[in-house]
Amino acid sequence: MGELEDWRQVSLLSVESDRLKRWYAPGLLVIGDAAHVVSPVGGIGINLAIQDAVSAANVLSGPLLEGRLGTRHLRAVQRRRAPAVRFVQLAQELAQRWVVAGALDPEPEAPFRLPRSLKRALRMPVLRDVPARLIAFGAWPVRVRGAARKGVERGW
Ligand SMILES: Cc1cc2nc3c(=O)[nH]c(=O)nc-3n(C[C@H](O)[C@H](O)[C@H](O)COP(=O)(O)OP(=O)(O)OC[C@H]3O[C@@H](n4cnc5c(N)ncnc54)[C@H](O)[C@@H]3O)c2cc1C
């Protein structure tokens, strides 16, 4: 600490939550962090990137193998994945506002507490798993399908 005189001597990680309007151009598709950066809340950037990749494999494998890949297929990947990303970014924004901001404030006006009814509901077996499932698998879970699945089975 004695060596530090200025914050410029420290590497700061800037955190953003943002997404591209368009994830594709002819011959180009961007997914994962290149298409959307999310807040660290929940630690789900990797999940989203992998889900994008699985979705892209599902949509693109068939047309690629048949040599008929077009921009409309790239557009379809964005159409499938963008709602899930928007959902995550909204949930993170709410968690930031309601939970994280209060927890990081050294002098909170009123500490955040979950309403009792919500606490009780989250103890019920069916509802208890919902937050963990949303974080782990996302709002729209994806699985490898179609030609992409055949490719995995054949070890391509
Ligand atoms: C400090 C930190 C902590 C994080 N913690 C978590 C966490 O706990 N959980 C979580 O889910 N997410 C976490 N994330 C977010 C997560 O790392 C990203 O969301 C995720 O890695 C995105 O995957 P990606 O494949 O889109 O991009 P990346 O993982 O960034 O992969 C892009 C790759 O492209 C390579 N590359 C770049 N330019 C070129 C080029 N010109 N030519 C060739 N290769 C190139 C890079 O070297 C990199 O390997 C964290 C991020 C940071 C910065």
The ligand as a Gaussian input file, in Angstrom:
#p B3LYP/6-31G(d) Opt

LIG

0 1
 C      -12.377000     -10.937000     -13.952000
 C      -13.517000     -11.703000     -14.568000
 C      -14.183000     -12.662000     -13.814000
 C      -15.247000     -13.390000     -14.380000
 N      -15.870000     -14.343000     -13.615000
 C      -16.843000     -15.093000     -14.148000
 C      -17.466000     -16.130000     -13.391000
 O      -17.151000     -16.376000     -12.229000
 N      -18.438000     -16.869000     -13.988000
 C      -18.819000     -16.621000     -15.272000
 O      -19.706000     -17.309000     -15.790000
 N      -18.266000     -15.644000     -16.015000
 C      -17.267000     -14.879000     -15.486000
 N      -16.694000     -13.882000     -16.237000
 C      -17.193000     -13.624000     -17.599000
 C      -16.678000     -14.707000     -18.548000
 O      -15.272000     -14.807000     -18.450000
 C      -17.085000     -14.332000     -19.979000
 O      -18.452000     -13.996000     -20.035000
 C      -16.833000     -15.530000     -20.906000
 O      -15.476000     -15.931000     -20.834000
 C      -17.183000     -15.145000     -22.345000
 O      -16.772000     -16.181000     -23.196000
 P      -16.414000     -15.864000     -24.692000
 O      -16.027000     -17.167000     -25.305000
 O      -17.504000     -15.076000     -25.321000
 O      -15.158000     -14.872000     -24.640000
 P      -13.695000     -15.172000     -24.040000
 O      -13.731000     -16.213000     -22.978000
 O      -13.135000     -13.815000     -23.719000
 O      -12.939000     -15.807000     -25.283000
 C      -12.485000     -15.015000     -26.350000
 C      -11.175000     -15.639000     -26.804000
 O      -10.781000     -15.028000     -28.036000
 C       -9.398000     -14.800000     -27.979000
 N       -9.111000     -13.723000     -28.924000
 C       -9.315000     -12.407000     -28.793000
 N       -8.909000     -11.749000     -29.883000
 C       -8.439000     -12.673000     -30.741000
 C       -7.873000     -12.625000     -32.034000
 N       -7.731000     -11.485000     -32.707000
 N       -7.494000     -13.781000     -32.611000
 C       -7.632000     -14.957000     -31.979000
 N       -8.165000     -15.086000     -30.734000
 C       -8.555000     -13.950000     -30.119000
 C       -9.116000     -14.423000     -26.532000
 O       -7.763000     -14.639000     -26.215000
 C      -10.041000     -15.411000     -25.810000
 O       -9.414000     -16.650000     -25.549000
 C      -15.647000     -13.137000     -15.704000
 C      -14.969000     -12.169000     -16.472000
 C      -13.921000     -11.466000     -15.905000
 C      -13.199000     -10.446000     -16.764000

